[in-house]
Amino acid sequence: MTDQDPPGQTGTVTKAPTRLAPRYRVLVHNDDVTTMEFVVKVLIEVFGLNAERAMKVMAEAHFKNVALVTVLPLEEAEFRVEKAHAMARGAMYPLTFSYEPEG
């Protein structure tokens, strides 16, 4: 017991359980205009995927119309989707990303 502990206290501190920020699934959607090369470029530059993973995600979106890119906290998902959309609009492509709660 220290001089600062109230009488009857042993100095034990209880911690509240740590809560993790909700995570969001970022999805890329297929369209008939955006080139496959541009999609891969965005996946690498904005979402940090390596070239092999970016190719797989792009192919899945192409064949299934949508593919999972990554899972991120909400603010990070919003930021990256906005950045990807800005990059696509700057290149005159309609490339679309969305995000949804995980689980």
N, CA, C and O atoms as CSV, one atom per row, in Angstrom:
chain,resi,resn,atom,element,x,y,z
A,1,MET,N,N,0.847,-1.176,0.000
A,1,MET,CA,C,0.000,0.000,0.000
A,1,MET,C,C,0.888,1.233,0.000
A,1,MET,O,O,1.891,1.278,0.713
A,2,THR,N,N,0.530,2.225,-0.788
A,2,THR,CA,C,1.316,3.455,-0.824
A,2,THR,C,C,0.651,4.501,0.042
A,2,THR,O,O,-0.482,4.326,0.488
A,3,ASP,N,N,1.360,5.589,0.276
A,3,ASP,CA,C,0.800,6.683,1.065
A,3,ASP,C,C,-0.424,7.292,0.401
A,3,ASP,O,O,-1.241,7.914,1.080
A,4,GLN,N,N,-0.571,7.128,-0.917
A,4,GLN,CA,C,-1.666,7.754,-1.642
A,4,GLN,C,C,-2.903,6.863,-1.759
A,4,GLN,O,O,-3.955,7.344,-2.178
A,5,ASP,N,N,-2.808,5.588,-1.402
A,5,ASP,CA,C,-3.965,4.703,-1.480
A,5,ASP,C,C,-4.944,5.038,-0.355
A,5,ASP,O,O,-4.529,5.244,0.786
A,6,PRO,N,N,-6.253,5.095,-0.671
A,6,PRO,CA,C,-7.241,5.319,0.379
A,6,PRO,C,C,-7.246,4.146,1.350
A,6,PRO,O,O,-6.869,3.038,0.967
A,7,PRO,N,N,-7.655,4.355,2.577
A,7,PRO,CA,C,-7.701,3.240,3.539
A,7,PRO,C,C,-8.548,2.098,2.981
A,7,PRO,O,O,-9.619,2.328,2.419
A,8,GLY,N,N,-8.073,0.893,3.135
A,8,GLY,CA,C,-8.792,-0.281,2.665
A,8,GLY,C,C,-8.520,-0.629,1.210
A,8,GLY,O,O,-9.021,-1.645,0.728
A,9,GLN,N,N,-7.749,0.174,0.499
A,9,GLN,CA,C,-7.431,-0.087,-0.902
A,9,GLN,C,C,-6.032,-0.693,-0.982
A,9,GLN,O,O,-5.151,-0.348,-0.193
A,10,THR,N,N,-5.836,-1.593,-1.934
A,10,THR,CA,C,-4.538,-2.258,-2.074
A,10,THR,C,C,-3.729,-1.730,-3.235
A,10,THR,O,O,-2.620,-2.207,-3.474
A,11,GLY,N,N,-4.248,-0.759,-3.965
A,11,GLY,CA,C,-3.517,-0.213,-5.104
A,11,GLY,C,C,-3.782,-0.959,-6.395
A,11,GLY,O,O,-3.134,-0.681,-7.404
A,12,THR,N,N,-4.712,-1.895,-6.396
A,12,THR,CA,C,-5.038,-2.638,-7.601
A,12,THR,C,C,-5.907,-1.782,-8.515
A,12,THR,O,O,-6.883,-1.176,-8.072
A,13,VAL,N,N,-5.546,-1.739,-9.776
A,13,VAL,CA,C,-6.304,-0.967,-10.753
A,13,VAL,C,C,-7.016,-1.940,-11.679
A,13,VAL,O,O,-6.399,-2.850,-12.232
A,14,THR,N,N,-8.326,-1.740,-11.845
A,14,THR,CA,C,-9.056,-2.569,-12.807
A,14,THR,C,C,-9.255,-1.755,-14.071
A,14,THR,O,O,-9.561,-0.564,-14.023
A,15,LYS,N,N,-9.077,-2.409,-15.183
A,15,LYS,CA,C,-9.212,-1.739,-16.475
A,15,LYS,C,C,-10.499,-2.175,-17.143
A,15,LYS,O,O,-10.911,-3.332,-17.057
A,16,ALA,N,N,-11.126,-1.213,-17.815
A,16,ALA,CA,C,-12.290,-1.550,-18.623
A,16,ALA,C,C,-11.803,-2.314,-19.846
A,16,ALA,O,O,-10.698,-2.061,-20.327
A,17,PRO,N,N,-12.601,-3.240,-20.355
A,17,PRO,CA,C,-12.155,-3.975,-21.551
A,17,PRO,C,C,-11.924,-3.016,-22.715
A,17,PRO,O,O,-12.673,-2.059,-22.910
A,18,THR,N,N,-10.884,-3.293,-23.474
A,18,THR,CA,C,-10.563,-2.474,-24.633
A,18,THR,C,C,-11.570,-2.755,-25.737
A,18,THR,O,O,-11.840,-3.910,-26.066
A,19,ARG,N,N,-12.127,-1.682,-26.310
A,19,ARG,CA,C,-13.072,-1.834,-27.419
A,19,ARG,C,C,-12.375,-1.433,-28.703
A,19,ARG,O,O,-11.782,-0.358,-28.793
A,20,LEU,N,N,-12.451,-2.286,-29.673
A,20,LEU,CA,C,-11.845,-2.002,-30.967
A,20,LEU,C,C,-12.824,-1.205,-31.824
A,20,LEU,O,O,-14.039,-1.380,-31.733
A,21,ALA,N,N,-12.270,-0.328,-32.657
A,21,ALA,CA,C,-13.108,0.450,-33.567
A,21,ALA,C,C,-13.781,-0.495,-34.554
A,21,ALA,O,O,-13.161,-1.457,-35.008
A,22,PRO,N,N,-15.045,-0.234,-34.893
A,22,PRO,CA,C,-15.718,-1.082,-35.890
A,22,PRO,C,C,-14.941,-1.069,-37.199
A,22,PRO,O,O,-14.360,-0.051,-37.577
A,23,ARG,N,N,-14.935,-2.183,-37.872
A,23,ARG,CA,C,-14.180,-2.298,-39.120
A,23,ARG,C,C,-15.153,-2.383,-40.281
A,23,ARG,O,O,-16.277,-2.868,-40.150
A,24,TYR,N,N,-14.684,-1.892,-41.428
A,24,TYR,CA,C,-15.522,-1.815,-42.621
A,24,TYR,C,C,-14.850,-2.507,-43.796
A,24,TYR,O,O,-13.648,-2.365,-44.020
A,25,ARG,N,N,-15.644,-3.252,-44.533
A,25,ARG,CA,C,-15.182,-3.937,-45.741
A,25,ARG,C,C,-15.223,-2.943,-46.893
A,25,ARG,O,O,-16.261,-2.341,-47.163
A,26,VAL,N,N,-14.095,-2.774,-47.568
A,26,VAL,CA,C,-14.032,-1.910,-48.746
A,26,VAL,C,C,-14.185,-2.808,-49.973
A,26,VAL,O,O,-13.474,-3.802,-50.123
A,27,LEU,N,N,-15.123,-2.441,-50.846
A,27,LEU,CA,C,-15.435,-3.235,-52.031
A,27,LEU,C,C,-15.168,-2.422,-53.290
A,27,LEU,O,O,-15.372,-1.208,-53.314
A,28,VAL,N,N,-14.709,-3.106,-54.335
A,28,VAL,CA,C,-14.568,-2.489,-55.650
A,28,VAL,C,C,-15.630,-3.109,-56.556
A,28,VAL,O,O,-15.870,-4.316,-56.528
A,29,HIS,N,N,-16.257,-2.253,-57.356
A,29,HIS,CA,C,-17.349,-2.685,-58.231
A,29,HIS,C,C,-16.905,-2.645,-59.688
A,29,HIS,O,O,-16.190,-1.736,-60.109
A,30,ASN,N,N,-17.334,-3.631,-60.441
A,30,ASN,CA,C,-17.014,-3.701,-61.857
A,30,ASN,C,C,-17.819,-2.664,-62.639
A,30,ASN,O,O,-18.946,-2.335,-62.271
A,31,ASP,N,N,-17.237,-2.160,-63.706
A,31,ASP,CA,C,-17.979,-1.335,-64.659
A,31,ASP,C,C,-17.448,-1.656,-66.045
A,31,ASP,O,O,-16.431,-2.336,-66.184
A,32,ASP,N,N,-18.132,-1.170,-67.070
A,32,ASP,CA,C,-17.765,-1.499,-68.447
A,32,ASP,C,C,-16.832,-0.476,-69.094
A,32,ASP,O,O,-16.553,-0.563,-70.290
A,33,VAL,N,N,-16.348,0.489,-68.312
A,33,VAL,CA,C,-15.532,1.568,-68.877
A,33,VAL,C,C,-14.104,1.581,-68.344
A,33,VAL,O,O,-13.153,1.695,-69.117
A,34,THR,N,N,-13.953,1.467,-67.039
A,34,THR,CA,C,-12.629,1.566,-66.423
A,34,THR,C,C,-11.735,0.422,-66.878
A,34,THR,O,O,-12.145,-0.738,-66.863
A,35,THR,N,N,-10.518,0.752,-67.281
A,35,THR,CA,C,-9.591,-0.290,-67.731
A,35,THR,C,C,-9.092,-1.122,-66.548
A,35,THR,O,O,-9.008,-0.645,-65.416
A,36,MET,N,N,-8.769,-2.359,-66.843
A,36,MET,CA,C,-8.239,-3.240,-65.810
A,36,MET,C,C,-6.930,-2.696,-65.256
A,36,MET,O,O,-6.664,-2.800,-64.059
A,37,GLU,N,N,-6.125,-2.122,-66.118
A,37,GLU,CA,C,-4.833,-1.569,-65.698
A,37,GLU,C,C,-5.031,-0.422,-64.706
A,37,GLU,O,O,-4.277,-0.294,-63.742
A,38,PHE,N,N,-6.050,0.410,-64.947
A,38,PHE,CA,C,-6.299,1.524,-64.040
A,38,PHE,C,C,-6.783,1.013,-62.686
A,38,PHE,O,O,-6.368,1.528,-61.647
A,39,VAL,N,N,-7.643,0.020,-62.685
A,39,VAL,CA,C,-8.123,-0.557,-61.422
A,39,VAL,C,C,-6.944,-1.078,-60.613
A,39,VAL,O,O,-6.851,-0.813,-59.414
A,40,VAL,N,N,-6.054,-1.806,-61.247
A,40,VAL,CA,C,-4.873,-2.334,-60.561
A,40,VAL,C,C,-4.027,-1.193,-60.014
A,40,VAL,O,O,-3.544,-1.266,-58.884
A,41,LYS,N,N,-3.844,-0.151,-60.795
A,41,LYS,CA,C,-3.064,1.015,-60.348
A,41,LYS,C,C,-3.662,1.623,-59.078
A,41,LYS,O,O,-2.931,1.926,-58.136
A,42,VAL,N,N,-4.979,1.804,-59.045
A,42,VAL,CA,C,-5.644,2.376,-57.870
A,42,VAL,C,C,-5.504,1.443,-56.668
A,42,VAL,O,O,-5.230,1.900,-55.558
A,43,LEU,N,N,-5.690,0.153,-56.881
A,43,LEU,CA,C,-5.562,-0.803,-55.778
A,43,LEU,C,C,-4.163,-0.780,-55.171
A,43,LEU,O,O,-4.004,-0.929,-53.959
A,44,ILE,N,N,-3.168,-0.596,-56.000
A,44,ILE,CA,C,-1.786,-0.535,-55.509
A,44,ILE,C,C,-1.505,0.804,-54.829
A,44,ILE,O,O,-1.002,0.840,-53.706
A,45,GLU,N,N,-1.831,1.905,-55.514
A,45,GLU,CA,C,-1.465,3.232,-55.014
A,45,GLU,C,C,-2.314,3.709,-53.843
A,45,GLU,O,O,-1.793,4.351,-52.930
A,46,VAL,N,N,-3.591,3.412,-53.850
A,46,VAL,CA,C,-4.477,3.922,-52.803
A,46,VAL,C,C,-4.635,2.930,-51.651
A,46,VAL,O,O,-4.655,3.322,-50.485
A,47,PHE,N,N,-4.746,1.655,-51.982
A,47,PHE,CA,C,-5.032,0.666,-50.946
A,47,PHE,C,C,-3.813,-0.143,-50.523
A,47,PHE,O,O,-3.899,-0.951,-49.599
A,48,GLY,N,N,-2.676,0.063,-51.189
A,48,GLY,CA,C,-1.425,-0.574,-50.775
A,48,GLY,C,C,-1.335,-2.058,-51.059
A,48,GLY,O,O,-0.542,-2.759,-50.431
A,49,LEU,N,N,-2.137,-2.552,-51.999
A,49,LEU,CA,C,-2.040,-3.958,-52.359
A,49,LEU,C,C,-0.791,-4.176,-53.205
A,49,LEU,O,O,-0.369,-3.280,-53.935
A,50,ASN,N,N,-0.200,-5.363,-53.110
A,50,ASN,CA,C,0.914,-5.661,-54.006
A,50,ASN,C,C,0.324,-6.013,-55.372
A,50,ASN,O,O,-0.880,-6.239,-55.488
A,51,ALA,N,N,1.149,-6.058,-56.381
A,51,ALA,CA,C,0.677,-6.237,-57.756
A,51,ALA,C,C,-0.105,-7.537,-57.931
A,51,ALA,O,O,-1.133,-7.552,-58.608
A,52,GLU,N,N,0.365,-8.612,-57.338
A,52,GLU,CA,C,-0.318,-9.906,-57.485
A,52,GLU,C,C,-1.708,-9.864,-56.857
A,52,GLU,O,O,-2.680,-10.315,-57.464
A,53,ARG,N,N,-1.802,-9.328,-55.651
A,53,ARG,CA,C,-3.095,-9.236,-54.974
A,53,ARG,C,C,-4.030,-8.293,-55.728
A,53,ARG,O,O,-5.219,-8.580,-55.866
A,54,ALA,N,N,-3.504,-7.176,-56.215
A,54,ALA,CA,C,-4.324,-6.213,-56.966
A,54,ALA,C,C,-4.911,-6.872,-58.214
A,54,ALA,O,O,-6.075,-6.648,-58.545
A,55,MET,N,N,-4.115,-7.676,-58.902
A,55,MET,CA,C,-4.606,-8.379,-60.095
A,55,MET,C,C,-5.735,-9.347,-59.731
A,55,MET,O,O,-6.728,-9.439,-60.452
A,56,LYS,N,N,-5.588,-10.062,-58.624
A,56,LYS,CA,C,-6.613,-11.015,-58.197
A,56,LYS,C,C,-7.912,-10.303,-57.832
A,56,LYS,O,O,-8.997,-10.754,-58.198
A,57,VAL,N,N,-7.798,-9.187,-57.108
A,57,VAL,CA,C,-8.989,-8.428,-56.717
A,57,VAL,C,C,-9.681,-7.869,-57.958
A,57,VAL,O,O,-10.902,-7.952,-58.084
A,58,MET,N,N,-8.901,-7.303,-58.868
A,58,MET,CA,C,-9.465,-6.757,-60.109
A,58,MET,C,C,-10.185,-7.846,-60.897
A,58,MET,O,O,-11.290,-7.622,-61.392
A,59,ALA,N,N,-9.573,-9.022,-61.020
A,59,ALA,CA,C,-10.180,-10.131,-61.775
A,59,ALA,C,C,-11.470,-10.603,-61.116
A,59,ALA,O,O,-12.450,-10.893,-61.802
A,60,GLU,N,N,-11.472,-10.682,-59.796
A,60,GLU,CA,C,-12.690,-11.101,-59.099
A,60,GLU,C,C,-13.817,-10.096,-59.338
A,60,GLU,O,O,-14.955,-10.491,-59.589
A,61,ALA,N,N,-13.511,-8.813,-59.262
A,61,ALA,CA,C,-14.525,-7.783,-59.533
A,61,ALA,C,C,-15.018,-7.889,-60.974
A,61,ALA,O,O,-16.209,-7.736,-61.244
A,62,HIS,N,N,-14.104,-8.150,-61.883
A,62,HIS,CA,C,-14.468,-8.257,-63.304
A,62,HIS,C,C,-15.441,-9.411,-63.557
A,62,HIS,O,O,-16.408,-9.263,-64.304
A,63,PHE,N,N,-15.179,-10.554,-62.932
A,63,PHE,CA,C,-15.987,-11.741,-63.189
A,63,PHE,C,C,-17.214,-11.866,-62.278
A,63,PHE,O,O,-18.210,-12.482,-62.661
A,64,LYS,N,N,-17.144,-11.279,-61.064
A,64,LYS,CA,C,-18.254,-11.420,-60.110
A,64,LYS,C,C,-18.965,-10.093,-59.836
A,64,LYS,O,O,-19.892,-10.044,-59.028
A,65,ASN,N,N,-18.540,-9.027,-60.499
A,65,ASN,CA,C,-19.103,-7.679,-60.376
A,65,ASN,C,C,-18.728,-6.929,-59.110
A,65,ASN,O,O,-18.951,-5.721,-59.037
A,66,VAL,N,N,-18.174,-7.590,-58.121
A,66,VAL,CA,C,-17.727,-6.920,-56.897
A,66,VAL,C,C,-16.662,-7.788,-56.242
A,66,VAL,O,O,-16.683,-9.013,-56.358
A,67,ALA,N,N,-15.720,-7.127,-55.543
A,67,ALA,CA,C,-14.667,-7.881,-54.854
A,67,ALA,C,C,-14.248,-7.135,-53.594
A,67,ALA,O,O,-14.282,-5.905,-53.548
A,68,LEU,N,N,-13.855,-7.886,-52.581
A,68,LEU,CA,C,-13.332,-7.319,-51.343
A,68,LEU,C,C,-11.913,-6.820,-51.574
A,68,LEU,O,O,-11.055,-7.559,-52.057
A,69,VAL,N,N,-11.673,-5.558,-51.225
A,69,VAL,CA,C,-10.337,-4.976,-51.357
A,69,VAL,C,C,-9.576,-5.127,-50.052
A,69,VAL,O,O,-8.460,-5.646,-50.039
A,70,THR,N,N,-10.179,-4.671,-48.941
A,70,THR,CA,C,-9.534,-4.693,-47.641
A,70,THR,C,C,-10.572,-4.431,-46.569
A,70,THR,O,O,-11.723,-4.125,-46.878
A,71,VAL,N,N,-10.175,-4.547,-45.309
A,71,VAL,CA,C,-11.038,-4.229,-44.175
A,71,VAL,C,C,-10.297,-3.198,-43.329
A,71,VAL,O,O,-9.147,-3.407,-42.944
A,72,LEU,N,N,-10.977,-2.073,-43.042
A,72,LEU,CA,C,-10.338,-0.936,-42.368
A,72,LEU,C,C,-11.285,-0.309,-41.353
A,72,LEU,O,O,-12.495,-0.526,-41.416
A,73,PRO,N,N,-10.734,0.477,-40.407
A,73,PRO,CA,C,-11.606,1.292,-39.560
A,73,PRO,C,C,-12.369,2.290,-40.444
A,73,PRO,O,O,-11.899,2.643,-41.526
A,74,LEU,N,N,-13.531,2.740,-39.989
A,74,LEU,CA,C,-14.414,3.572,-40.800
A,74,LEU,C,C,-13.719,4.787,-41.399
A,74,LEU,O,O,-13.813,5.001,-42.608
A,75,GLU,N,N,-13.034,5.581,-40.607
A,75,GLU,CA,C,-12.417,6.805,-41.130
A,75,GLU,C,C,-11.388,6.506,-42.212
A,75,GLU,O,O,-11.293,7.235,-43.199
A,76,GLU,N,N,-10.624,5.446,-42.033
A,76,GLU,CA,C,-9.623,5.059,-43.031
A,76,GLU,C,C,-10.306,4.572,-44.310
A,76,GLU,O,O,-9.870,4.898,-45.414
A,77,ALA,N,N,-11.370,3.799,-44.158
A,77,ALA,CA,C,-12.123,3.322,-45.329
A,77,ALA,C,C,-12.697,4.505,-46.100
A,77,ALA,O,O,-12.586,4.562,-47.325
A,78,GLU,N,N,-13.306,5.444,-45.393
A,78,GLU,CA,C,-13.868,6.635,-46.045
A,78,GLU,C,C,-12.795,7.415,-46.794
A,78,GLU,O,O,-12.985,7.807,-47.945
A,79,PHE,N,N,-11.665,7.635,-46.126
A,79,PHE,CA,C,-10.574,8.407,-46.728
A,79,PHE,C,C,-10.060,7.752,-48.006
A,79,PHE,O,O,-9.901,8.416,-49.030
A,80,ARG,N,N,-9.805,6.460,-47.944
A,80,ARG,CA,C,-9.254,5.776,-49.118
A,80,ARG,C,C,-10.254,5.678,-50.269
A,80,ARG,O,O,-9.878,5.804,-51.434
A,81,VAL,N,N,-11.520,5.456,-49.944
A,81,VAL,CA,C,-12.541,5.409,-50.996
A,81,VAL,C,C,-12.645,6.778,-51.668
A,81,VAL,O,O,-12.722,6.855,-52.894
A,82,GLU,N,N,-12.649,7.849,-50.891
A,82,GLU,CA,C,-12.698,9.197,-51.470
A,82,GLU,C,C,-11.474,9.457,-52.354
A,82,GLU,O,O,-11.589,10.025,-53.440
A,83,LYS,N,N,-10.310,9.034,-51.874
A,83,LYS,CA,C,-9.071,9.217,-52.650
A,83,LYS,C,C,-9.141,8.428,-53.963
A,83,LYS,O,O,-8.748,8.937,-55.013
A,84,ALA,N,N,-9.632,7.203,-53.907
A,84,ALA,CA,C,-9.748,6.368,-55.112
A,84,ALA,C,C,-10.741,6.978,-56.093
A,84,ALA,O,O,-10.493,7.001,-57.299
A,85,HIS,N,N,-11.869,7.473,-55.576
A,85,HIS,CA,C,-12.859,8.101,-56.450
A,85,HIS,C,C,-12.294,9.359,-57.094
A,85,HIS,O,O,-12.537,9.605,-58.275
A,86,ALA,N,N,-11.549,10.153,-56.345
A,86,ALA,CA,C,-10.943,11.365,-56.902
A,86,ALA,C,C,-9.949,11.004,-58.006
A,86,ALA,O,O,-9.903,11.662,-59.045
A,87,MET,N,N,-9.167,9.973,-57.782
A,87,MET,CA,C,-8.195,9.524,-58.781
A,87,MET,C,C,-8.919,9.054,-60.046
A,87,MET,O,O,-8.502,9.369,-61.160
A,88,ALA,N,N,-9.996,8.304,-59.866
A,88,ALA,CA,C,-10.761,7.794,-61.013
A,88,ALA,C,C,-11.444,8.928,-61.771
A,88,ALA,O,O,-11.413,8.956,-63.001
A,89,ARG,N,N,-12.053,9.851,-61.054
A,89,ARG,CA,C,-12.739,10.958,-61.728
A,89,ARG,C,C,-11.746,11.843,-62.465
A,89,ARG,O,O,-12.047,12.369,-63.536
A,90,GLY,N,N,-10.564,12.005,-61.888
A,90,GLY,CA,C,-9.515,12.775,-62.557
A,90,GLY,C,C,-9.082,12.143,-63.866
A,90,GLY,O,O,-8.650,12.837,-64.787
A,91,ALA,N,N,-9.199,10.819,-63.946
A,91,ALA,CA,C,-8.846,10.096,-65.167
A,91,ALA,C,C,-10.077,9.832,-66.037
A,91,ALA,O,O,-9.992,9.128,-67.043
A,92,MET,N,N,-11.219,10.400,-65.644
A,92,MET,CA,C,-12.476,10.270,-66.393
A,92,MET,C,C,-13.023,8.836,-66.415
A,92,MET,O,O,-13.602,8.399,-67.410
A,93,TYR,N,N,-12.835,8.120,-65.319
A,93,TYR,CA,C,-13.377,6.768,-65.184
A,93,TYR,C,C,-14.482,6.753,-64.131
A,93,TYR,O,O,-14.431,7.520,-63.169
A,94,PRO,N,N,-15.484,5.881,-64.307
A,94,PRO,CA,C,-16.560,5.775,-63.321
A,94,PRO,C,C,-16.287,4.740,-62.226
A,94,PRO,O,O,-17.218,4.303,-61.550
A,95,LEU,N,N,-15.051,4.350,-62.046
A,95,LEU,CA,C,-14.688,3.326,-61.066
A,95,LEU,C,C,-15.331,3.634,-59.718
A,95,LEU,O,O,-15.270,4.765,-59.235
A,96,THR,N,N,-15.951,2.617,-59.116
A,96,THR,CA,C,-16.679,2.807,-57.871
A,96,THR,C,C,-16.190,1.853,-56.797
A,96,THR,O,O,-15.992,0.660,-57.028
A,97,PHE,N,N,-16.004,2.421,-55.614
A,97,PHE,CA,C,-15.706,1.655,-54.408
A,97,PHE,C,C,-16.820,1.956,-53.416
A,97,PHE,O,O,-17.437,3.020,-53.470
A,98,SER,N,N,-17.075,1.020,-52.513
A,98,SER,CA,C,-18.027,1.244,-51.436
A,98,SER,C,C,-17.465,0.599,-50.181
A,98,SER,O,O,-16.478,-0.135,-50.232
A,99,TYR,N,N,-18.109,0.883,-49.048
A,99,TYR,CA,C,-17.703,0.225,-47.803
A,99,TYR,C,C,-18.950,-0.089,-47.005
A,99,TYR,O,O,-19.963,0.605,-47.085
A,100,GLU,N,N,-18.843,-1.173,-46.221
A,100,GLU,CA,C,-19.966,-1.646,-45.415
A,100,GLU,C,C,-19.429,-2.223,-44.126
A,100,GLU,O,O,-18.284,-2.675,-44.093
A,101,PRO,N,N,-20.217,-2.223,-43.062
A,101,PRO,CA,C,-19.732,-2.788,-41.801
A,101,PRO,C,C,-19.329,-4.253,-41.975
A,101,PRO,O,O,-19.979,-5.012,-42.694
A,102,GLU,N,N,-18.261,-4.624,-41.312
A,102,GLU,CA,C,-17.804,-6.013,-41.358
A,102,GLU,C,C,-18.748,-6.851,-40.502
A,102,GLU,O,O,-19.214,-6.411,-39.451
A,103,GLY,N,N,-19.016,-8.047,-40.965
A,103,GLY,CA,C,-19.839,-8.963,-40.190
A,103,GLY,C,C,-21.222,-8.795,-40.423
A,103,GLY,O,O,-22.038,-9.504,-39.833
